[in-house]
Amino acid sequence: MKDFTVGNAGHLFVILSFVTALVATFSYLKMTLAHEAAEENHWKRLARGAFYVHGVAVVSVVACLFSIIYNHRFEYQYAWSHSSLALPVQYMISCFWEGQEGSFLLWMFWNAVLGIILTRTAGSKWEGPMLTVFALVQAFLTSMILGVVLGDVKIGSSPFLLLKESMPDAPVFTMNPNFVPSDGKGLNPLLQNYWMVIHPPTLFLGFALSLVPFAYCIAGLWRNQPLNWIRPAQPWMLVGAVVLGVGIMMGGYWAYETLNFGGYWNWDPVENAVYVPWLIMVAAMHTMLTAKRSSAGLKTAIILTVAQFIFILYSTFLSRSGILGNASVHSFTDLGLSGQLLVYLLAFVVIAVALMAVKWKLIPSDEQELSIYNKELWLFLGAIVLCLAGFQVISTTSIPVYNKVAELFGKASNLAMPTNQVAHYNKFQIWFFSVVAVLSGVGQYIWWRKAGKGNFNTLMTPLVLTLLISAAIIGFGEVKNPVYMVFLTASVFAMMANGAILLGVIQGNYRLSGGAVAHMGMALMLIGILFSSGYSKITSINNSGLMISKSEEFTKNDNKENKENVLLWLNQSERMDGYQLTYRGQRVEVRDMPGYVPRKAVEVIEGDFRGVAQEDLSANGKLYHKKGDTIALYPENVYYEVEYREPSGKIFSLYPRAQVNERMGTLASPDIRHKAGRDLYTFVSSVPDPNAETIWDKTETYSIAIRDTFFLNDYVAILDNVVKTNEVEGIDMKPSDVGVKAQVRVLYKDREVMMQPAFVIRDGAIASPADISDDLGVRLQLKTIDPKTGKFTFAANQTQRDYIVMKASEKPLINLLWIGTLVMVVGFIMAIVRRYRENGKMEGKAQKEDRKKTAISYQ
């Protein structure tokens, strides 16, 4: 039954949020421009009220949209496109932001939360101009989900659009205007992952946090205070950098354990478009430290604070306008909003650039030039290198934009993205971050005055340690690439120099050591990236001499994939780089059971995401389901158990999966064995369609006696005996029934497989249930028994044996990347706490000064 109430309410709340954002923008603007306290307070009350109502409206929109998804209202296009009946609640949450409208709404939600916090914490001096910017951004964001058409102009795309409205010409609605689909299309199978529940909210919180320092910067320039905004904005910039950085790394880890390109960062254009604002955030954060003492630092801080927010908008344009086409696996489909996104981007570029141009003369010049002994210079150099690294990435990523601009001017552009994008970006980024690593070490020594004019020799100790440790790693780690040697040495130097500073600082006040800790985390990350990416080792080398596949995917690049994949037949062991591998069969995941169960133990009910247990299902000694029970299954996933036997005899299993999806075909995801020094990364490159019906070859018959030998699917088979039985699978035997089982021994490789087809007589009727061997790909039936000749007639059919094509690699020292990320986050948090406390003390002093001035004026 259709329910239009929640959709109508949601659309009403969208309109309310848009109107209140405009009212708040105008009111805060009037508050900022007010000349009298009474007028300022009047507009402040109106602005706050409008912004609070806006926040409530945004939360209401969120509630309405989630209600549609959670209650499976498939009459709405958004619910039908992104969800299904089978999805558990956590993936319904992922459905919320899979679409463009939901992700814009998530961004609006975080902006509203931060805006409300700032109304209480920014102070009267900053609230007016800052919240003017915030409310204006919210108005633009809300317009993206308005879903209003004015003449030929479409403003936004509504998440509350009915399915019938989105496809009015569909034949089904012509035949039945009240048609409601029984199920939705479902969530992209790659997004059915716990990281996709927490990664997007973290990323969009990072997007929202980029607005806070931008708003402070605009407010400072607006109020002719080009320096004063730095202090309150600094903690927010730190928070934004750590949250956005964590969000990016969450995405990297999701890619590592979900996608099968063999890594965590593929230099995808959408990945790059988020990575660049983060680099600029970090650069801006460092220049803020020098702003009070350096005109160059202040100017750079202003430019970079504006740039980090503008690049957030630019990344939004790239990923949502459709301009990337097929260049990115992450980009959204174009909803016809590219023009609106471009207006959004250009509006803030024009506002920011115009304001900077007008107010630039207010920034004082330096009295003396910076020298190599000034800590400001080293921070400035570090920021510049980070910006250059970002520029290299964004300049290549924007190639589709250059081509589109050329088309607009009637020109044909032949620019193309790099054929090997990973190699292209790596060859530049490795040098940029080698320099960043060195600067982070030297800069810390200069910052804490451990080195400077006349005493640079204090750097000799970390330098000597660096050379010794790097030489040892290069020797034992067999690092032969000269570029990698430089990168490794620079990273180790960052570790040693910052470690020495950390030891000295914590003896005085550990709260001051955030920078050194963050830099050490960065150095660990760089070392982890170097070894896990540069020295990843393919372990699944095909030594059989046989070509696995003639498809282009396997034969290109000099048969690369044929050489780097192994073919595993069911229950047939193969050697691989010291491991004995055995493919043990297909598995499925039952929702209320740990681990996996054999796929044949469950008869899947097609389209219902449930199944019937074909045997008792137990795990860890506990019976979860009895034979015949209906059980809930996770949809689409089929796991392939690969048993690894180590030289020591230790056995473990990995379960790479293939997700069969109507929209996207078969998608492979890896399984990973985590060890202290390396990861073993395994995924299936090719598998038979797990949902395809078994196709049997024509029947062959054999008439043989006991002890005779015959051939089954090219294997030698021996009829050992035929014995009486009272139990036949699938048949409820009665006392009057007569049943026998043949015992056919098949010599298979280095072992034997026993097949036992049965023959049952009941009330003169004959049944001959087949025995099927997945190992052999054989179905065998005992068709007749001739007592006179002692011959038994068997019917045999052959089919394709179950197999997988598997690729495996080792990622050395990859844990240093994840550990380094955590260390860097700890360093950021320490710096945030320190800046927050300093900001609080300064605010307290400022308030005391204000009270003194007020008291003097009354006297």
N, C-alpha and C positions, 0 to 999 in steps of 0.2 A: 504494500500500500504506500502510495506516495505521500510524502510529508514536505510541504513547502514552507512550513512555519520557520524551521531553523535556518533555511536558506534566506528567506526574506529578512529574518532578524539579523543574520550575519551581514547581508548587504546593507541594511540600515546602519549597522554599527560601523561599517567601512566608510559610509558617507559621513557619519557623525565624527569619526576620527579624522577625516580629511578636513571637514569644516572647522573643528576645534583646533587642528594644527595651524590652519590659516589664521584663526582668531588669536591663538597664542603668539604666532609670529608677529602680527600687527600690534598686539598689546605690549609685547616685550620691546618691540621697536619704539613704540611711543614712550614706554618707561625709560628706555635708554636716552631718548632725546628730551625728556622732561627737564625743566629748569627749576621747578619748585618741588619741595619734599612732598607736599600734599598730592600734587599731580602724579608724582612718581609712585607713591603708595597706592593711589587709585588704580593706575594701570598695572601695577605689580599684582594686586589682588585679582584683577580680571585675568591677567596672563596666567598666573598660577592656577586659578580655577579652571581655565580653558585647558591648560596642559594636563591637569589631573583628570579631567573628564576625558581628554584624549587618551590618557593611559588606560583608564577603565574601558573605553571603547575598544582599544587594541586588544586587551585581555579578553573582552567579550567576543571579538572576531575570532581569536584563537580558540576559544571554547566552542563556538559554533562550528568551526571547520573540523575540529577534532571529533565533535559529536557526530558529524556526518560520516567521518571515516570509521569511528568506533562502532557505530550502529549500522554500518553497511548500507548506507543510503545510496544505492547504485543509480538512482535516478539523477544524481548529481555527477557531472562529468569528472570532477576531481577525484571523488571516491572510486568511481568506476575505473579511471585511468591508472590509479596508483595503489589500490588495495584489493583484497580478496577475502573471502570467508575464512580461508585457511591460515591467515597470518596471525601469529601470537601478538599480544599487546605491544611488546617492545618494538616489533617491526611496524605496527600501526603508527607508532610515534615516528618512525623513519619515513613512513608514507607522507606524513605531514609536510616535510620539507623536501621531498623528492621533486615536486613540481616547482616551477618558478614562483607561482603565487604564494605557496607555503613558505618558501625560503625568504621572499621579501617580507612576509609577515613575521617570520622569526627575527629578521634584522630590525624591523619596526619595534618588536617587543623589547629587544635589548636596548635600543635607543630610548624607548619610553622609560624603562627602568633606570637607566643612567641619568636621563634628564630629571626625573623626580628626585633622585639622590642629590643631584647638583643644585636643585632649588633649595635644598636644606643645608648644603655644605659649601657652596661657592662663595657666599657672602654677597651683600648688596652691591658691592662695587663691580662684581663680575656677572652677577645673575642676569641682568638685563641684556647686555650684548651677547653673552654666551648662549642663553636660551633662545635668543632670536635666531641664531644659527641652528641650534638644535631643532626648534620648531619648524624652520624652513626645510631642513633636511627631512623631517618627518612628513611634511606636506608633500614633498617630492616622492618619498617612498610610498606613502598612502595612495598617491595617484597611480602607482604601478598596479594596484589591485582594485581600482575603482570599477572597471568594466563598463564604462559609459561611452556611448557613441554620439558625438555631436556633428551632425551632417556626415561628412566623409572622414571625420577624424575619430579614431579610436583612442580613448584614454584608459589605459590599463587593461588588465585581464582579470575578471572576477573569479575567485575560487568557488563561488556559489552558482556558477552557471549550470543549468540543467543539461543533461545529456542530449535531450531533444533539441535544445537551443544551440548546442555546439555542432550538431550534425542534422539539421532540419530536413535535408534531402535523403536521409537514409531510408531505404525501402521499408524497414521494419516499422518506422513511425508512420509511414503512409498507410500500412495495413492495420496498425494498432497504435493510435496516438498515445495510449496509456501504458505502453510497453515499458517494463522495468527489467533490466538484466538480472538473472538469478545470481550472478557472481561477477566480480570485477576482473580486470586484466592482471592484477597482482603487482607486487613490488618487484622492480628490477632485481633479479636473483643475486647480482653482485652486491646489492645494498642490504641483503639479508645477513647482516653481520653486526655484532654488538658495537663495533667501532663506529658504525654509521648511526647509532643511537646517540653517541656522545660527541663524535667528531664535528658534525655540522653546527650544533649549538655553540661549541667552543670556538669554531672558526668565525661564526657570525658575531659572537661576543667580541672577538678580536676586531672585526670590522667596526662594530659600534664604538669600541674603545678608541679607535683611531680618530673619531670625531671629537673627543674631549680635548686633546691638546690642540687640534685644529681650531676648535671654537675658542679656546683660551687665546691662541695666537691672533685670530681675527679680532677678538675683543680687545686685546692689548693694543693692536694697531689702531683700531677704531677710537679708542680712548686716549690716543697719543702717548701710550706707555709701552714702547716697543721692547722694554726689558722686563717689566714687572710681571708679565704673564708667565715667565719661565719657571719661577719657583712653584706656583700652584699646579702648573701643567706637568712638571717633571715626574711626580709619582704616577700620574695617569699614563704618561708615555711608557714608563717602565712596565706598568701593569698590562698595557696594550701589547707591548713587545713580547712579554712572556706568554700571554694568553694566545696571541696569534701564532707565536712560535710553537707552542704546545699543540695548537690545532693543526698546524702544518705537519708536525711529526706524527700526530695521530693518523692523519691521512696517509703518511708514508708507511706507518705500520699496517694500516688497513690494506694498502696496496701490496705490501710484503706478504701478508697471509691470505689474501683473497685473489689477487690477480696472478697471472702465471708468467710475467715477463722476467721473473727471476730476481727482482730487487724491490727497492722501496721508493725509488725516485727515477722517473723516466723522462724528465724534462718535457713533460706534456705542457702545451701552451697554457692551459688553465692552472696547472701547478705553478708555472712560472709567473703568471699574472698575480698570484698571491704571495709568492716568494719575494718578488721585487719590493712591494710595500713593506714587508717585514725587514728587508735589508735597510731600507730608507728609515724606517722607525728606529732601528738600532743606531744608524748613523746620526739621526737627529738627537737621540738620547745622549750620545757622546758630545755632540756640539753644544748641547744645553749646559754641560758641565763647564764649558769655557766661555759661555756668553757674557758673564759678568765682567770678565777681564779682557775680552778680545772682541773688537768690532767685527772681525772676520767670523769669529765663532757665533756671534749673535745673528749676523746676516745669514750665515749658513743654517743656523737653527731655525730661523723664520722660514727660509726657503724649503728646508727639508720637512718641517712640520706641516707646511701646506702640501708639499709633494706627496707625503705618505698617505694623506687622505684622498688626494686627487687620484693617486694610483689605485686606491681601493675602488673608487668609482670607475676607473678605466678597466680594472680587472672585471668588474661587474658588466661593463659594456662588452668586453671581449667574450665572456662566457655565455651571455644571454642574448646577444644580438643575432647570433647565427653566423657572424662574420668568419668564424674559424672553420665553418663547414665540417669537413671530416678530419681536420687537423688535430682534433682533441677528442678523447674518449669521455671527457668530463663535461663538455659544453652542453648547455640546454638547447632544445629546439627553439627556433625563432617563433615567438607568439605575436609578431607584428609590432613589437615594442621598441625596435631598434632606434627609431627616430626619437621617441620619448626618452630613452636612455641617453642618447646623444645630447639632447637638450639639458637633461639633468647634469651630465658631465660638464658641458660647456658653461652652464650657468655658474657653477662654482669655480671653474677656472677663471672666468671673466671677473667675478666678484673678488676672488683672492688676488689675482694679478693686479687688478686696478687699485685695490686697497694698498697693496705693497708698493706699487709705483708712486702713489700719492704720499705715503707716509715714510718712504725710504730716507728722505732727508732728515728725519728725526733721529736716525741712528748715528751716534757720535763716532768719530774716527779714532783709531788707536794713536796714543802718544808716541809709542815706540814700536818698531817692527819686531815680529816674533823671531827668535833664534832657535837653534837646535836644542838649547838647554831649557826652553820653555815647555812646560807640560801641555800648554794649550796647543802648541804646534803639533805634537805627536797625536793628540786626540783629533785634531783637525785632519791630519794626514790619514788616520785610520778611517774617519768618516768619508773622506774623498775616495779612498780605495773601495769601500763598501758601495758607494754610489756608482763608481765605475763598473763594479761587478754587476750591479743591478741594471745599469745602462746596457751592458753587453747582452744580458738576457732579454730585456724588454725590446731592444732594437731588432733582434732576430724574431722574437715571438710576434712582433707586430707586422711581419711581412704580409699577411693577408689584408691588414688595414691599408698598407701602402698600395697594394693592388686595387683595392676598392676605391681609394681616393683617386688613383690614376684613371679608373673607369669613369668616375664622375666628371672628370675633365676631358673625357673622350680619348684618353690615351690607353694603350695596351701595355701592361706591365708583365715582364717575363720573370719576375722574382719568384723563387720557389723556396720552400722550407728545406733545411738541410736533409739529405737522404739519411744520414746517420746522426740524428739529433743529439744522442748521448755523447758521442765522440766530439761533436762540434762544441757543445757547451763545456764539456769537461776540460778541453784543451785550454780554454781561457780561465775558467773558474779556479782551476788548480793553482794557477799563478797568482790570481787575486788573493786567494786565501792563504797562500804561502806568505805573501806580504802582510796580510792581516795578522797572521800568527806571530810573525816577528815583531810587528808594531805593538801587539798586545803585551809582549814581554818587555820590550824596551820602554814603552809608554808607562807601564806600571812602575818601573824603576824611576823614571823621571817624575811621575806623579807623586811618589812618596819620598822624593828627593834622595833616593838611594844612589842615584847617578846624576851627573850634571857636569857643570863646568869644572874640569880638573879632576873628576873622580869617576870617570866611566869605567875604570878598572874594576869597579864593584860587580860589573857584569861578567867578569872573567870566570867566576865560580860556576854560575849556571851555564855559561858557554862551554866550559870544559866538560861538565857533566853531560851536556847535550851531545857533544861530539862522541864521547865514550858510549853513551846509551844508543845513539843513532847508529854508530858503527857496529855495535853488537846486534842490533835488530836487523840492519842491512845484511850482515854476514849470516846470522842464523836463519833469518827470514827469507834469504835468497832474493833480496830486492835488487834487481839488475837494471831497472829503468832509471836513467839519470834524473828525469823529471820527478819520479816518485821519491828518489833519494832526497831531493831538495824539499819536497813537500813534507816528507817524514821528519827531516831535520828541523824544519821551521816549526812543526807541530810539537816536537819534543822540547824545543827551546821555549815555546809558550808555556808548556807544562813546568819546566824547570824554573824559569824566571818568575812566573806567577806563584809557583809553589814556595819559592824563597821569600817572596813578598808576603805571602799568606802567613808563613811561620813568624815573620817579624811583626805583622800587624796584629795577629791574635794575641800576642803577648801583651799588647797595650790595650786594645779594645776590639774584640772579635766582630762587633757590629759594623766595623769599617771595612770588613774583608769581603763584602759582596762582589765587588768588581773582580778581585783575584780569583774567587771561587767560580764565577761565571766564565772567566777566561780559561780556567783549567778545564771546565766542562766542555768548552768549545774545542780545546786542544784534543781532548779524549774523543770527541765526536769526529774530528778530522782524521785521527788515526784509525778509528773504526771504519769510516767511509773509505779510506785508502785501501785497507786490507780486505774488507768485505766486498768491495766493488772491483778493485784493481787485481785482486788475487783470488777471486772466486774460481773454484775448480770444478769442472764438469766431471762427475764420477761415473755417469752412466754411458761409458764409451762402448760403442757397438763393435765387438771383436768377432762377430759371427761371420763377417765377410759378405753378408746378405743385405740387400737393400730393403728397408722396411716399407717404404712407400715411394711411388713414382710421382706423387703430387708435387706441385710447384713449391708448396710450403716446405717440403722435405728436401727437394733437390737443389734449390737455389743456394747461392754462396758455396759452390763446390760441395754439394751434398751435406751441408753442415748438420741439418737435423737428422739425417740418416746416420751420421757418425756419432751424434751425441744423444741418441735415444736407444733404449733397449726394449726388445719385444719379450714379454713375459706371458707364457701360456698358463692357464689355470693349474695350480698345484705342481708345476714343473720348475725346479730350482735352476737358477742361473748365477754365475759368479759376476760380481761387480765391485772392483776396487777394494778387495779385501772382505766384502760382505757376500754372504750367500742369500740371494733374494728368492722369495716364493710369493707368487700372487695367489691369495687365498680366496678370492671371490668378492662378489658384490655385497654391500651392506646397506642398510637403511637405518634411520634414526627415529626411534619411538620417543614421543614427547616426554613421557613420565619415567623413562628408564635412562640410566647412565650408559655411555658407550654406544655400541652399534650392534645390530642383530643381522644374521644372514637374510638376504633379500628373499630367499625362497621360504623363509620361516613365516613370511607375512604375505597374504594375498591382498594386493593393493586394490582398493575400490576406486575405479577410475573417476577422476574429477571431484572426489569427495574428501581427499586428503586423510582418509582413514583406511584401515585394513583389517583383515581377519587373521588372527594368529593361527598358523598351521601346526603349531606345536607349542608346548609350554615354553614361556620366555622367562629366563632367569638371568640375573647379573649379581656378581659378588655373593653368591650363595642365597640370594633372595628371589623368591618367585614373584614376578610382577604381573604376569598374565597367563591364564590357562588356554589350552587349545580351544579354539572357537570363539574366544573373546574378540570384541571389536575394539580396536586401539586407534589412537590418534597419532598421525605421522607428521613430521615436518615435510612440507611439499618440495618437490622438484629435485632434491638432493639424492644422488646415489654415490656411496662411498666405496672405494676399492682398497681392500686390505692388502698391504704389501708387508710381508714378514721379512725382517732383516735379522740375519744371524751373524754376529761378530766373530772374529777369529777366536776369541776367548770362549765362545759358546753361548754368550748372552744373547737373548732374543728379545726384540721389541717390534712393534708393528706401527706403521704409519697408514693414515686413511685419507689420501688425496681424494677429492670429490669431483664429480661432473654434475653440473646443474642443467637439466633439460628444460628449456623454456621455449614456448611457442614463438615468442617475439624475437628471441636472440639466439636460438639454436642451443647447442651444447657448449657450456662454459666451464672451463676447468679451473679449479682452485687448489692450491698446494696444501700439504701438511708438512709440519716442520718439527724436527727433533732438535731441541735446544740442548746444547752442551756448553761447558764453561768457556772453551776456546773457539768454538765454531758451531754453526748450525748446519744440519743436514736438511736440505730443501728438496722436496719431492712433489712432482705433479704428473698427471697423466696427459700425454699429448694427443692420444687417439684411443678411442674405445668404441666397441660396437654400441649401437643405439640400445640402451637398456630397456626402452619401452617397445622396441620392435618385436613382432611375433617371430618365433623360431620357424625357420624354413628348413624342412627336411628334404633330402634327396629321395629319389625313387627307391622303392623297397627292394631289397635283395633277400633271397631266401637261401637257407642252408639246411640240408638234411644230413644229420650227423649222429653218430653213436657216442656213448660215453668213452672218454679218453681220446676222441678224435680232435684233430687240430684244424682250425680254419682261420680266415683273416677278417678282422673288423677294422675298417678305416685304416688299413695298412698296418695294423698291429696283429701279432699272433695271439689267437684265442684258443683256449682248451676247455672242452666240456668235461669238468672233473666228475660231476655226479648230478643226479636228480633225486631230491629227498622230499619226503612228506612234510607238510607244514600245516599248522592250525592258525597261523597269523599271516595275513596278507594286507599290506598297507592300502587303505582306501576301500577295503571290503570288510563288512561285519560278518565274520565267519560263523556259521551255524553248525551244530553237532553233526547234522546230516551232510554237510558239504565235504567235498573231497578236494584237497589242495596240495600241489607240489611246487617246489622251487628248483629251478636249474641253477647249478653253481658253475658259472663260466668265468675262468681265470684269464685275464688279458695281460700279456707281458708288455708293460708300458715303460719305455726308457729304462731306468735303473730300479724299477719297482713293479709291483703287480696291482691290478685293479680287479676287484671281484664284482661281477654283475650277477643278479639273481632275479631274472624274470619268472613270474608265477603262472600257474595254470590251475583254474578252479572250475569244478563241476558242481552245479546246484540245480536240482530238479530237472536234470537233462539238459540244462543250458550251460554253455561254456563261456568263461571269461578268461582273458589272457592279458592282465595288466602289464604294461611295459616297465622295464627298468631303464632309467636314463642316466648316463654317465656324462657329467659336464666336462670331466677331465678329457674324455675321449671324443666327445661330440657324437655319441652313439645312443640310439634308442633300440632296445632289443626286446622282442616278444617271443614267448614260447607258444607257437600256434597250434601244433598237433603233436600227439604222441601215438606211435604205432607199436603196440605190444608185440606183434608178430615179428617185425624186423628189428625191434629194439632201436629204431631211429626216432630222432626228435627233430621236428621242423621249426626253425627259427626265422623270424622276419626281422631284418635290420635296416635301419635308416641312419644316414649320416648328416651332420650339419656342421656349421662353422664352430670350432671350439672357442670357448670364452678366452679372451686375452685382453691385455692392455699394452699400450706403448707408453713407456715411462721415461721421464727425464729427471735426473737428480744432480745436485751440485752441493758443494760445501762452501759456506760463507765464513772465512776465518775472522776472528776477533770482532764479529758484528755486535757482540754484547757491549763493546766499548762505545758504540754509537748510542745505544739506549741508556747506558750508564752515564755517558757524557751529557745526554739530554737532561737527565734528572739532576746532575750536578749543576748544570747551567741554570736550570730552573731554581734550584736552591739559592744560587748566587743572586739571581734576579730578585727573589723574594727578600733576601737580606738587604739588598739595595733599596727595594720598595719600602720596607719597614723603616730603614734609616731616613730616607727622604720624607716619608710621611711624618715621622717624628720631628724632623727639622722644620718641615712646613708648619706643623702645629705650634712649635715654639715661636716661629716668626710671626704666625697669625696672632698668637697671644701678645707678643711685644707690640705688634701694630695696633691691636685693640687698646692696649694700655696707653699708647701714644695718642690715639684718637680720643680716649676719655680725658686725658690731660688737656689736650687742645680744647675740647668741649668745655671743660671746667674753667679754663683760662678765659675763653670767650664770654662765659656767663659773668665772670668777675669783672 
